[in-house]
Amino acid sequence: MPVYEYEHIEESCHRGKIFDVTQSIHDKALSKCPDCAGALRKLISRTSISTPKSNRELRDLGFTKLVKRDDGVYENVTARDGESRVMERGKPETIPNLSKTIRD
């Protein structure tokens, strides 16, 4: 269920000036505090929307994405210049160069 934020318009009670209430999306917005019956207004809260990132965006953000292609074989779909596109188990020269992505 969504969590909504409400603010006391005048004096606040023990809930505080701003407080959260878990409500169904179908419930009406509160107009009075459930504890002190003081007037409330519903606040518009920040939301977080996550969108899928493309392989190019992941590479630009410093991530390495490996996709399993066979037993012990992975494709580096975010390979940078000079890096092997295929990583194989037992072949350390195919491991991505993390010094290009990790910085202090």
Gaussian input, Z-matrix of N, CA and C with variables (Angstrom, degrees):
# hf/3-21g

backbone

0 1
 N
 C     1     B1
 C     2     B2     1     A1
 N     3     B3     2     A2     1     D1
 C     4     B4     3     A3     2     D2
 C     5     B5     4     A4     3     D3
 N     6     B6     5     A5     4     D4
 C     7     B7     6     A6     5     D5
 C     8     B8     7     A7     6     D6
 N     9     B9     8     A8     7     D7
 C    10    B10     9     A9     8     D8
 C    11    B11    10    A10     9     D9
 N    12    B12    11    A11    10    D10
 C    13    B13    12    A12    11    D11
 C    14    B14    13    A13    12    D12
 N    15    B15    14    A14    13    D13
 C    16    B16    15    A15    14    D14
 C    17    B17    16    A16    15    D15
 N    18    B18    17    A17    16    D16
 C    19    B19    18    A18    17    D17
 C    20    B20    19    A19    18    D18
 N    21    B21    20    A20    19    D19
 C    22    B22    21    A21    20    D20
 C    23    B23    22    A22    21    D21
 N    24    B24    23    A23    22    D22
 C    25    B25    24    A24    23    D23
 C    26    B26    25    A25    24    D24
 N    27    B27    26    A26    25    D25
 C    28    B28    27    A27    26    D26
 C    29    B29    28    A28    27    D27
 N    30    B30    29    A29    28    D28
 C    31    B31    30    A30    29    D29
 C    32    B32    31    A31    30    D30
 N    33    B33    32    A32    31    D31
 C    34    B34    33    A33    32    D32
 C    35    B35    34    A34    33    D33
 N    36    B36    35    A35    34    D34
 C    37    B37    36    A36    35    D35
 C    38    B38    37    A37    36    D36
 N    39    B39    38    A38    37    D37
 C    40    B40    39    A39    38    D38
 C    41    B41    40    A40    39    D39
 N    42    B42    41    A41    40    D40
 C    43    B43    42    A42    41    D41
 C    44    B44    43    A43    42    D42
 N    45    B45    44    A44    43    D43
 C    46    B46    45    A45    44    D44
 C    47    B47    46    A46    45    D45
 N    48    B48    47    A47    46    D46
 C    49    B49    48    A48    47    D47
 C    50    B50    49    A49    48    D48
 N    51    B51    50    A50    49    D49
 C    52    B52    51    A51    50    D50
 C    53    B53    52    A52    51    D51
 N    54    B54    53    A53    52    D52
 C    55    B55    54    A54    53    D53
 C    56    B56    55    A55    54    D54
 N    57    B57    56    A56    55    D55
 C    58    B58    57    A57    56    D56
 C    59    B59    58    A58    57    D57
 N    60    B60    59    A59    58    D58
 C    61    B61    60    A60    59    D59
 C    62    B62    61    A61    60    D60
 N    63    B63    62    A62    61    D61
 C    64    B64    63    A63    62    D62
 C    65    B65    64    A64    63    D63
 N    66    B66    65    A65    64    D64
 C    67    B67    66    A66    65    D65
 C    68    B68    67    A67    66    D66
 N    69    B69    68    A68    67    D67
 C    70    B70    69    A69    68    D68
 C    71    B71    70    A70    69    D69
 N    72    B72    71    A71    70    D70
 C    73    B73    72    A72    71    D71
 C    74    B74    73    A73    72    D72
 N    75    B75    74    A74    73    D73
 C    76    B76    75    A75    74    D74
 C    77    B77    76    A76    75    D75
 N    78    B78    77    A77    76    D76
 C    79    B79    78    A78    77    D77
 C    80    B80    79    A79    78    D78
 N    81    B81    80    A80    79    D79
 C    82    B82    81    A81    80    D80
 C    83    B83    82    A82    81    D81
 N    84    B84    83    A83    82    D82
 C    85    B85    84    A84    83    D83
 C    86    B86    85    A85    84    D84
 N    87    B87    86    A86    85    D85
 C    88    B88    87    A87    86    D86
 C    89    B89    88    A88    87    D87
 N    90    B90    89    A89    88    D88
 C    91    B91    90    A90    89    D89
 C    92    B92    91    A91    90    D90
 N    93    B93    92    A92    91    D91
 C    94    B94    93    A93    92    D92
 C    95    B95    94    A94    93    D93
 N    96    B96    95    A95    94    D94
 C    97    B97    96    A96    95    D95
 C    98    B98    97    A97    96    D96
 N    99    B99    98    A98    97    D97
 C   100   B100    99    A99    98    D98
 C   101   B101   100   A100    99    D99
 N   102   B102   101   A101   100   D100
 C   103   B103   102   A102   101   D101
 C   104   B104   103   A103   102   D102
 N   105   B105   104   A104   103   D103
 C   106   B106   105   A105   104   D104
 C   107   B107   106   A106   105   D105
 N   108   B108   107   A107   106   D106
 C   109   B109   108   A108   107   D107
 C   110   B110   109   A109   108   D108
 N   111   B111   110   A110   109   D109
 C   112   B112   111   A111   110   D110
 C   113   B113   112   A112   111   D111
 N   114   B114   113   A113   112   D112
 C   115   B115   114   A114   113   D113
 C   116   B116   115   A115   114   D114
 N   117   B117   116   A116   115   D115
 C   118   B118   117   A117   116   D116
 C   119   B119   118   A118   117   D117
 N   120   B120   119   A119   118   D118
 C   121   B121   120   A120   119   D119
 C   122   B122   121   A121   120   D120
 N   123   B123   122   A122   121   D121
 C   124   B124   123   A123   122   D122
 C   125   B125   124   A124   123   D123
 N   126   B126   125   A125   124   D124
 C   127   B127   126   A126   125   D125
 C   128   B128   127   A127   126   D126
 N   129   B129   128   A128   127   D127
 C   130   B130   129   A129   128   D128
 C   131   B131   130   A130   129   D129
 N   132   B132   131   A131   130   D130
 C   133   B133   132   A132   131   D131
 C   134   B134   133   A133   132   D132
 N   135   B135   134   A134   133   D133
 C   136   B136   135   A135   134   D134
 C   137   B137   136   A136   135   D135
 N   138   B138   137   A137   136   D136
 C   139   B139   138   A138   137   D137
 C   140   B140   139   A139   138   D138
 N   141   B141   140   A140   139   D139
 C   142   B142   141   A141   140   D140
 C   143   B143   142   A142   141   D141
 N   144   B144   143   A143   142   D142
 C   145   B145   144   A144   143   D143
 C   146   B146   145   A145   144   D144
 N   147   B147   146   A146   145   D145
 C   148   B148   147   A147   146   D146
 C   149   B149   148   A148   147   D147
 N   150   B150   149   A149   148   D148
 C   151   B151   150   A150   149   D149
 C   152   B152   151   A151   150   D150
 N   153   B153   152   A152   151   D151
 C   154   B154   153   A153   152   D152
 C   155   B155   154   A154   153   D153
 N   156   B156   155   A155   154   D154
 C   157   B157   156   A156   155   D155
 C   158   B158   157   A157   156   D156
 N   159   B159   158   A158   157   D157
 C   160   B160   159   A159   158   D158
 C   161   B161   160   A160   159   D159
 N   162   B162   161   A161   160   D160
 C   163   B163   162   A162   161   D161
 C   164   B164   163   A163   162   D162
 N   165   B165   164   A164   163   D163
 C   166   B166   165   A165   164   D164
 C   167   B167   166   A166   165   D165
 N   168   B168   167   A167   166   D166
 C   169   B169   168   A168   167   D167
 C   170   B170   169   A169   168   D168
 N   171   B171   170   A170   169   D169
 C   172   B172   171   A171   170   D170
 C   173   B173   172   A172   171   D171
 N   174   B174   173   A173   172   D172
 C   175   B175   174   A174   173   D173
 C   176   B176   175   A175   174   D174
 N   177   B177   176   A176   175   D175
 C   178   B178   177   A177   176   D176
 C   179   B179   178   A178   177   D177
 N   180   B180   179   A179   178   D178
 C   181   B181   180   A180   179   D179
 C   182   B182   181   A181   180   D180
 N   183   B183   182   A182   181   D181
 C   184   B184   183   A183   182   D182
 C   185   B185   184   A184   183   D183
 N   186   B186   185   A185   184   D184
 C   187   B187   186   A186   185   D185
 C   188   B188   187   A187   186   D186
 N   189   B189   188   A188   187   D187
 C   190   B190   189   A189   188   D188
 C   191   B191   190   A190   189   D189
 N   192   B192   191   A191   190   D190
 C   193   B193   192   A192   191   D191
 C   194   B194   193   A193   192   D192
 N   195   B195   194   A194   193   D193
 C   196   B196   195   A195   194   D194
 C   197   B197   196   A196   195   D195
 N   198   B198   197   A197   196   D196
 C   199   B199   198   A198   197   D197
 C   200   B200   199   A199   198   D198
 N   201   B201   200   A200   199   D199
 C   202   B202   201   A201   200   D200
 C   203   B203   202   A202   201   D201
 N   204   B204   203   A203   202   D202
 C   205   B205   204   A204   203   D203
 C   206   B206   205   A205   204   D204
 N   207   B207   206   A206   205   D205
 C   208   B208   207   A207   206   D206
 C   209   B209   208   A208   207   D207
 N   210   B210   209   A209   208   D208
 C   211   B211   210   A210   209   D209
 C   212   B212   211   A211   210   D210
 N   213   B213   212   A212   211   D211
 C   214   B214   213   A213   212   D212
 C   215   B215   214   A214   213   D213
 N   216   B216   215   A215   214   D214
 C   217   B217   216   A216   215   D215
 C   218   B218   217   A217   216   D216
 N   219   B219   218   A218   217   D217
 C   220   B220   219   A219   218   D218
 C   221   B221   220   A220   219   D219
 N   222   B222   221   A221   220   D220
 C   223   B223   222   A222   221   D221
 C   224   B224   223   A223   222   D222
 N   225   B225   224   A224   223   D223
 C   226   B226   225   A225   224   D224
 C   227   B227   226   A226   225   D225
 N   228   B228   227   A227   226   D226
 C   229   B229   228   A228   227   D227
 C   230   B230   229   A229   228   D228
 N   231   B231   230   A230   229   D229
 C   232   B232   231   A231   230   D230
 C   233   B233   232   A232   231   D231
 N   234   B234   233   A233   232   D232
 C   235   B235   234   A234   233   D233
 C   236   B236   235   A235   234   D234
 N   237   B237   236   A236   235   D235
 C   238   B238   237   A237   236   D236
 C   239   B239   238   A238   237   D237
 N   240   B240   239   A239   238   D238
 C   241   B241   240   A240   239   D239
 C   242   B242   241   A241   240   D240
 N   243   B243   242   A242   241   D241
 C   244   B244   243   A243   242   D242
 C   245   B245   244   A244   243   D243
 N   246   B246   245   A245   244   D244
 C   247   B247   246   A246   245   D245
 C   248   B248   247   A247   246   D246
 N   249   B249   248   A248   247   D247
 C   250   B250   249   A249   248   D248
 C   251   B251   250   A250   249   D249
 N   252   B252   251   A251   250   D250
 C   253   B253   252   A252   251   D251
 C   254   B254   253   A253   252   D252
 N   255   B255   254   A254   253   D253
 C   256   B256   255   A255   254   D254
 C   257   B257   256   A256   255   D255
 N   258   B258   257   A257   256   D256
 C   259   B259   258   A258   257   D257
 C   260   B260   259   A259   258   D258
 N   261   B261   260   A260   259   D259
 C   262   B262   261   A261   260   D260
 C   263   B263   262   A262   261   D261
 N   264   B264   263   A263   262   D262
 C   265   B265   264   A264   263   D263
 C   266   B266   265   A265   264   D264
 N   267   B267   266   A266   265   D265
 C   268   B268   267   A267   266   D266
 C   269   B269   268   A268   267   D267
 N   270   B270   269   A269   268   D268
 C   271   B271   270   A270   269   D269
 C   272   B272   271   A271   270   D270
 N   273   B273   272   A272   271   D271
 C   274   B274   273   A273   272   D272
 C   275   B275   274   A274   273   D273
 N   276   B276   275   A275   274   D274
 C   277   B277   276   A276   275   D275
 C   278   B278   277   A277   276   D276
 N   279   B279   278   A278   277   D277
 C   280   B280   279   A279   278   D278
 C   281   B281   280   A280   279   D279
 N   282   B282   281   A281   280   D280
 C   283   B283   282   A282   281   D281
 C   284   B284   283   A283   282   D282
 N   285   B285   284   A284   283   D283
 C   286   B286   285   A285   284   D284
 C   287   B287   286   A286   285   D285
 N   288   B288   287   A287   286   D286
 C   289   B289   288   A288   287   D287
 C   290   B290   289   A289   288   D288
 N   291   B291   290   A290   289   D289
 C   292   B292   291   A291   290   D290
 C   293   B293   292   A292   291   D291
 N   294   B294   293   A293   292   D292
 C   295   B295   294   A294   293   D293
 C   296   B296   295   A295   294   D294
 N   297   B297   296   A296   295   D295
 C   298   B298   297   A297   296   D296
 C   299   B299   298   A298   297   D297
 N   300   B300   299   A299   298   D298
 C   301   B301   300   A300   299   D299
 C   302   B302   301   A301   300   D300
 N   303   B303   302   A302   301   D301
 C   304   B304   303   A303   302   D302
 C   305   B305   304   A304   303   D303
 N   306   B306   305   A305   304   D304
 C   307   B307   306   A306   305   D305
 C   308   B308   307   A307   306   D306
 N   309   B309   308   A308   307   D307
 C   310   B310   309   A309   308   D308
 C   311   B311   310   A310   309   D309

   B1=1.4477
   B2=1.5309
   B3=1.3263
   B4=1.4646
   B5=1.5288
   B6=1.3088
   B7=1.4565
   B8=1.5312
   B9=1.3291
   B10=1.4592
   B11=1.5168
   B12=1.3242
   B13=1.4630
   B14=1.5228
   B15=1.3196
   B16=1.4605
   B17=1.5164
   B18=1.3389
   B19=1.4604
   B20=1.5222
   B21=1.3388
   B22=1.4636
   B23=1.5255
   B24=1.3050
   B25=1.4617
   B26=1.5218
   B27=1.3154
   B28=1.4639
   B29=1.5300
   B30=1.3205
   B31=1.4691
   B32=1.5257
   B33=1.3232
   B34=1.4619
   B35=1.5250
   B36=1.3058
   B37=1.4609
   B38=1.5339
   B39=1.3266
   B40=1.4636
   B41=1.5330
   B42=1.3306
   B43=1.4712
   B44=1.5231
   B45=1.3341
   B46=1.4558
   B47=1.5165
   B48=1.3238
   B49=1.4649
   B50=1.5339
   B51=1.3403
   B52=1.4647
   B53=1.5247
   B54=1.3374
   B55=1.4587
   B56=1.5179
   B57=1.3203
   B58=1.4689
   B59=1.5212
   B60=1.3408
   B61=1.4584
   B62=1.5282
   B63=1.3393
   B64=1.4589
   B65=1.5122
   B66=1.3411
   B67=1.4614
   B68=1.5215
   B69=1.3072
   B70=1.4595
   B71=1.5203
   B72=1.2930
   B73=1.4649
   B74=1.5293
   B75=1.3222
   B76=1.4599
   B77=1.5286
   B78=1.3376
   B79=1.4712
   B80=1.5249
   B81=1.3289
   B82=1.4673
   B83=1.5302
   B84=1.3233
   B85=1.4686
   B86=1.5320
   B87=1.3214
   B88=1.4656
   B89=1.5183
   B90=1.3127
   B91=1.4653
   B92=1.5261
   B93=1.3495
   B94=1.4661
   B95=1.5101
   B96=1.3197
   B97=1.4630
   B98=1.5307
   B99=1.3384
   B100=1.4629
   B101=1.5277
   B102=1.3394
   B103=1.4682
   B104=1.5228
   B105=1.3383
   B106=1.4693
   B107=1.5242
   B108=1.3279
   B109=1.4665
   B110=1.5248
   B111=1.3354
   B112=1.4669
   B113=1.5207
   B114=1.3291
   B115=1.4660
   B116=1.5313
   B117=1.3416
   B118=1.4651
   B119=1.5109
   B120=1.3086
   B121=1.4611
   B122=1.5275
   B123=1.3187
   B124=1.4621
   B125=1.5245
   B126=1.3323
   B127=1.4604
   B128=1.5186
   B129=1.3090
   B130=1.4594
   B131=1.5167
   B132=1.3113
   B133=1.4638
   B134=1.5208
   B135=1.3118
   B136=1.4569
   B137=1.5216
   B138=1.3016
   B139=1.4554
   B140=1.5206
   B141=1.2857
   B142=1.4566
   B143=1.5146
   B144=1.3186
   B145=1.4563
   B146=1.5144
   B147=1.2944
   B148=1.4559
   B149=1.5178
   B150=1.3052
   B151=1.4604
   B152=1.5217
   B153=1.3096
   B154=1.4613
   B155=1.5263
   B156=1.2998
   B157=1.4587
   B158=1.5215
   B159=1.3155
   B160=1.4586
   B161=1.5272
   B162=1.3108
   B163=1.4655
   B164=1.5225
   B165=1.3080
   B166=1.4682
   B167=1.5313
   B168=1.3437
   B169=1.4661
   B170=1.5211
   B171=1.3340
   B172=1.4697
   B173=1.5215
   B174=1.3382
   B175=1.4671
   B176=1.5232
   B177=1.3386
   B178=1.4605
   B179=1.5213
   B180=1.3481
   B181=1.4678
   B182=1.5266
   B183=1.3537
   B184=1.4607
   B185=1.5086
   B186=1.3345
   B187=1.4566
   B188=1.5229
   B189=1.3239
   B190=1.4533
   B191=1.5247
   B192=1.3302
   B193=1.4670
   B194=1.5222
   B195=1.3325
   B196=1.4511
   B197=1.5214
   B198=1.3334
   B199=1.4601
   B200=1.5223
   B201=1.3423
   B202=1.4630
   B203=1.5268
   B204=1.3318
   B205=1.4610
   B206=1.5262
   B207=1.3351
   B208=1.4605
   B209=1.5243
   B210=1.3101
   B211=1.4608
   B212=1.5283
   B213=1.3169
   B214=1.4556
   B215=1.5132
   B216=1.3301
   B217=1.4593
   B218=1.5251
   B219=1.3307
   B220=1.4577
   B221=1.5220
   B222=1.3330
   B223=1.4580
   B224=1.5194
   B225=1.3263
   B226=1.4582
   B227=1.5296
   B228=1.3313
   B229=1.4631
   B230=1.5278
   B231=1.3267
   B232=1.4620
   B233=1.5217
   B234=1.3280
   B235=1.4698
   B236=1.5247
   B237=1.3360
   B238=1.4596
   B239=1.5330
   B240=1.3072
   B241=1.4622
   B242=1.5217
   B243=1.3277
   B244=1.4598
   B245=1.5138
   B246=1.3134
   B247=1.4639
   B248=1.5241
   B249=1.3159
   B250=1.4539
   B251=1.5275
   B252=1.3264
   B253=1.4610
   B254=1.5297
   B255=1.3443
   B256=1.4619
   B257=1.5251
   B258=1.3304
   B259=1.4585
   B260=1.5216
   B261=1.3346
   B262=1.4619
   B263=1.5120
   B264=1.3417
   B265=1.4587
   B266=1.5222
   B267=1.3287
   B268=1.4603
   B269=1.5207
   B270=1.3242
   B271=1.4631
   B272=1.5299
   B273=1.3407
   B274=1.4692
   B275=1.5293
   B276=1.3217
   B277=1.4650
   B278=1.5331
   B279=1.3221
   B280=1.4691
   B281=1.5266
   B282=1.3439
   B283=1.4708
   B284=1.5273
   B285=1.3333
   B286=1.4718
   B287=1.5233
   B288=1.3269
   B289=1.4604
   B290=1.5271
   B291=1.3296
   B292=1.4614
   B293=1.5186
   B294=1.3213
   B295=1.4610
   B296=1.5286
   B297=1.3392
   B298=1.4686
   B299=1.5251
   B300=1.3156
   B301=1.4649
   B302=1.5274
   B303=1.3166
   B304=1.4686
   B305=1.5253
   B306=1.3233
   B307=1.4596
   B308=1.5152
   B309=1.3331
   B310=1.4691
   B311=1.5024
   A1=109.19
   A2=116.60
   A3=120.18
   A4=112.31
   A5=114.98
   A6=122.49
   A7=107.39
   A8=116.09
   A9=121.62
   A10=109.75
   A11=116.11
   A12=121.52
   A13=109.60
   A14=114.23
   A15=121.41
   A16=108.90
   A17=115.60
   A18=121.49
   A19=109.04
   A20=115.39
   A21=120.16
   A22=107.50
   A23=117.42
   A24=121.38
   A25=110.53
   A26=116.73
   A27=119.87
   A28=109.27
   A29=116.91
   A30=122.68
   A31=110.15
   A32=115.85
   A33=118.50
   A34=110.11
   A35=116.55
   A36=122.16
   A37=108.55
   A38=116.50
   A39=120.40
   A40=112.56
   A41=117.72
   A42=121.20
   A43=111.20
   A44=117.35
   A45=122.00
   A46=111.54
   A47=115.82
   A48=121.19
   A49=110.39
   A50=116.31
   A51=122.11
   A52=107.86
   A53=116.65
   A54=120.10
   A55=110.26
   A56=116.15
   A57=122.92
   A58=110.41
   A59=114.61
   A60=121.35
   A61=107.16
   A62=116.18
   A63=120.84
   A64=107.78
   A65=115.77
   A66=120.84
   A67=109.06
   A68=114.82
   A69=120.44
   A70=108.16
   A71=116.15
   A72=120.55
   A73=110.97
   A74=116.86
   A75=121.98
   A76=112.77
   A77=118.28
   A78=121.39
   A79=110.53
   A80=115.61
   A81=120.34
   A82=108.64
   A83=114.94
   A84=120.34
   A85=109.11
   A86=116.22
   A87=120.51
   A88=109.64
   A89=116.95
   A90=120.98
   A91=110.11
   A92=115.64
   A93=121.20
   A94=109.38
   A95=115.91
   A96=122.34
   A97=109.51
   A98=117.69
   A99=119.79
   A100=113.07
   A101=118.19
   A102=120.90
   A103=113.02
   A104=116.73
   A105=119.10
   A106=113.49
   A107=118.28
   A108=124.37
   A109=112.80
   A110=117.36
   A111=121.30
   A112=110.75
   A113=115.69
   A114=121.12
   A115=110.59
   A116=114.84
   A117=121.87
   A118=110.96
   A119=115.00
   A120=120.01
   A121=107.19
   A122=113.62
   A123=120.35
   A124=108.23
   A125=116.11
   A126=121.05
   A127=110.71
   A128=115.43
   A129=120.66
   A130=106.22
   A131=116.28
   A132=121.62
   A133=110.91
   A134=115.03
   A135=120.39
   A136=109.29
   A137=114.31
   A138=119.33
   A139=108.66
   A140=115.19
   A141=120.96
   A142=107.84
   A143=115.38
   A144=120.57
   A145=107.33
   A146=115.44
   A147=120.80
   A148=109.04
   A149=115.79
   A150=120.21
   A151=108.88
   A152=117.21
   A153=119.51
   A154=110.61
   A155=115.95
   A156=121.98
   A157=109.81
   A158=115.77
   A159=120.04
   A160=108.85
   A161=116.34
   A162=120.36
   A163=110.50
   A164=117.34
   A165=121.36
   A166=110.72
   A167=116.68
   A168=120.26
   A169=110.72
   A170=117.41
   A171=120.30
   A172=110.27
   A173=117.31
   A174=121.12
   A175=110.19
   A176=117.42
   A177=121.17
   A178=112.33
   A179=116.42
   A180=120.70
   A181=112.51
   A182=117.07
   A183=120.91
   A184=114.91
   A185=117.82
   A186=120.91
   A187=110.90
   A188=115.41
   A189=122.51
   A190=106.86
   A191=116.04
   A192=120.86
   A193=108.64
   A194=115.55
   A195=121.84
   A196=109.07
   A197=116.59
   A198=122.23
   A199=107.90
   A200=116.41
   A201=121.08
   A202=109.80
   A203=116.09
   A204=121.36
   A205=112.09
   A206=117.32
   A207=122.35
   A208=106.68
   A209=117.71
   A210=121.50
   A211=109.40
   A212=116.88
   A213=121.72
   A214=114.03
   A215=118.46
   A216=122.37
   A217=108.83
   A218=115.22
   A219=121.72
   A220=109.25
   A221=115.82
   A222=120.27
   A223=108.61
   A224=116.12
   A225=121.88
   A226=106.86
   A227=116.27
   A228=120.58
   A229=112.35
   A230=117.58
   A231=122.35
   A232=110.74
   A233=117.37
   A234=121.80
   A235=111.01
   A236=114.90
   A237=121.96
   A238=108.43
   A239=115.86
   A240=120.05
   A241=110.84
   A242=116.23
   A243=121.56
   A244=114.55
   A245=118.63
   A246=121.24
   A247=110.16
   A248=114.32
   A249=120.28
   A250=108.92
   A251=116.19
   A252=120.90
   A253=110.61
   A254=116.93
   A255=122.27
   A256=108.55
   A257=116.59
   A258=122.29
   A259=107.62
   A260=115.60
   A261=120.21
   A262=110.26
   A263=114.68
   A264=121.20
   A265=108.53
   A266=116.22
   A267=121.40
   A268=113.97
   A269=117.81
   A270=121.44
   A271=108.72
   A272=117.58
   A273=120.63
   A274=113.62
   A275=118.70
   A276=120.12
   A277=112.21
   A278=117.14
   A279=120.45
   A280=113.01
   A281=117.96
   A282=122.00
   A283=109.11
   A284=118.93
   A285=121.40
   A286=111.82
   A287=115.82
   A288=122.79
   A289=109.02
   A290=116.78
   A291=121.16
   A292=112.74
   A293=118.36
   A294=119.76
   A295=111.15
   A296=117.06
   A297=119.81
   A298=111.38
   A299=117.72
   A300=120.50
   A301=113.35
   A302=117.83
   A303=120.83
   A304=108.94
   A305=115.10
   A306=121.05
   A307=108.94
   A308=116.51
   A309=121.03
   A310=110.18
   D1=146.00
   D2=179.86
   D3=-69.80
   D4=154.52
   D5=176.07
   D6=-109.89
   D7=126.18
   D8=-179.11
   D9=-112.58
   D10=147.91
   D11=178.17
   D12=-104.56
   D13=137.90
   D14=177.41
   D15=-127.20
   D16=152.63
   D17=178.76
   D18=-126.94
   D19=134.69
   D20=174.03
   D21=-68.75
   D22=134.34
   D23=179.67
   D24=-77.20
   D25=-38.15
   D26=-178.99
   D27=-113.37
   D28=-118.92
   D29=179.64
   D30=-70.41
   D31=141.36
   D32=176.66
   D33=-97.44
   D34=157.14
   D35=177.92
   D36=-102.60
   D37=-160.57
   D38=-177.60
   D39=-66.46
   D40=-16.34
   D41=176.94
   D42=-70.65
   D43=-23.15
   D44=-177.74
   D45=102.90
   D46=170.98
   D47=-179.88
   D48=-62.96
   D49=-44.95
   D50=177.52
   D51=-119.31
   D52=134.39
   D53=-179.69
   D54=-145.66
   D55=163.15
   D56=-178.56
   D57=-103.45
   D58=148.57
   D59=174.63
   D60=-136.97
   D61=131.63
   D62=174.72
   D63=-88.68
   D64=120.23
   D65=-177.26
   D66=-137.83
   D67=158.38
   D68=171.31
   D69=-70.50
   D70=151.75
   D71=178.09
   D72=-64.76
   D73=-19.76
   D74=-178.67
   D75=-89.63
   D76=-11.88
   D77=179.20
   D78=-71.32
   D79=148.37
   D80=175.47
   D81=-72.63
   D82=150.84
   D83=177.22
   D84=-64.78
   D85=143.20
   D86=177.96
   D87=-70.21
   D88=140.94
   D89=174.26
   D90=-112.38
   D91=-18.72
   D92=177.94
   D93=-130.71
   D94=145.53
   D95=179.24
   D96=-64.65
   D97=134.03
   D98=179.63
   D99=-65.36
   D100=-19.82
   D101=-178.21
   D102=-97.37
   D103=-52.29
   D104=-173.57
   D105=-106.33
   D106=-3.74
   D107=-179.44
   D108=64.39
   D109=16.68
   D110=176.24
   D111=-73.50
   D112=156.27
   D113=-178.86
   D114=-68.28
   D115=141.10
   D116=-178.08
   D117=-126.72
   D118=160.76
   D119=166.14
   D120=-134.49
   D121=144.50
   D122=-179.60
   D123=-82.43
   D124=134.82
   D125=-179.62
   D126=-97.76
   D127=152.14
   D128=172.50
   D129=-91.02
   D130=118.08
   D131=-174.68
   D132=-97.70
   D133=160.36
   D134=174.07
   D135=-69.58
   D136=146.30
   D137=176.32
   D138=-124.81
   D139=162.49
   D140=177.07
   D141=-122.15
   D142=122.94
   D143=178.70
   D144=-117.27
   D145=123.45
   D146=-179.26
   D147=-102.71
   D148=125.95
   D149=177.35
   D150=-113.52
   D151=145.53
   D152=178.70
   D153=-61.93
   D154=143.31
   D155=179.21
   D156=-100.55
   D157=142.15
   D158=175.22
   D159=-76.13
   D160=165.01
   D161=178.72
   D162=-59.73
   D163=-38.47
   D164=179.60
   D165=-64.31
   D166=-43.52
   D167=178.52
   D168=-63.89
   D169=-40.65
   D170=177.84
   D171=-60.92
   D172=-44.31
   D173=179.49
   D174=-62.03
   D175=-43.94
   D176=-179.38
   D177=-65.24
   D178=-26.93
   D179=177.07
   D180=-83.74
   D181=-4.36
   D182=177.21
   D183=96.87
   D184=10.78
   D185=179.90
   D186=-93.70
   D187=155.95
   D188=173.35
   D189=-118.07
   D190=127.92
   D191=-179.27
   D192=-115.28
   D193=120.45
   D194=178.22
   D195=-108.85
   D196=131.73
   D197=179.79
   D198=-114.90
   D199=124.85
   D200=-177.94
   D201=-67.42
   D202=126.92
   D203=179.97
   D204=-112.07
   D205=-29.80
   D206=-178.70
   D207=-158.62
   D208=178.05
   D209=178.78
   D210=-64.70
   D211=109.15
   D212=179.25
   D213=81.35
   D214=8.26
   D215=179.75
   D216=-121.97
   D217=126.25
   D218=-179.54
   D219=-127.10
   D220=143.03
   D221=175.00
   D222=-98.71
   D223=128.48
   D224=176.81
   D225=-86.96
   D226=96.10
   D227=-176.14
   D228=-78.63
   D229=-4.14
   D230=176.94
   D231=-115.95
   D232=27.25
   D233=-176.39
   D234=-58.23
   D235=140.35
   D236=176.73
   D237=-101.55
   D238=173.26
   D239=179.10
   D240=-54.40
   D241=130.73
   D242=177.58
   D243=86.25
   D244=-5.58
   D245=179.26
   D246=-94.46
   D247=148.61
   D248=176.96
   D249=-71.08
   D250=138.43
   D251=179.40
   D252=-78.88
   D253=-21.68
   D254=-178.64
   D255=-117.86
   D256=133.80
   D257=176.91
   D258=-113.86
   D259=125.63
   D260=-178.50
   D261=-118.19
   D262=142.44
   D263=177.96
   D264=-62.97
   D265=134.25
   D266=177.74
   D267=86.63
   D268=0.10
   D269=178.15
   D270=-121.49
   D271=90.12
   D272=-175.71
   D273=-62.95
   D274=-22.37
   D275=179.89
   D276=-69.28
   D277=-13.14
   D278=179.22
   D279=-94.06
   D280=-3.01
   D281=179.59
   D282=-71.82
   D283=135.96
   D284=179.68
   D285=-57.87
   D286=144.66
   D287=179.85
   D288=-81.30
   D289=100.02
   D290=-175.73
   D291=-74.43
   D292=-16.52
   D293=179.28
   D294=-66.29
   D295=-19.64
   D296=176.75
   D297=-78.17
   D298=-21.17
   D299=-175.72
   D300=-108.77
   D301=-26.85
   D302=-177.40
   D303=-96.32
   D304=123.65
   D305=179.90
   D306=-126.72
   D307=157.50
   D308=176.45
   D309=-77.10

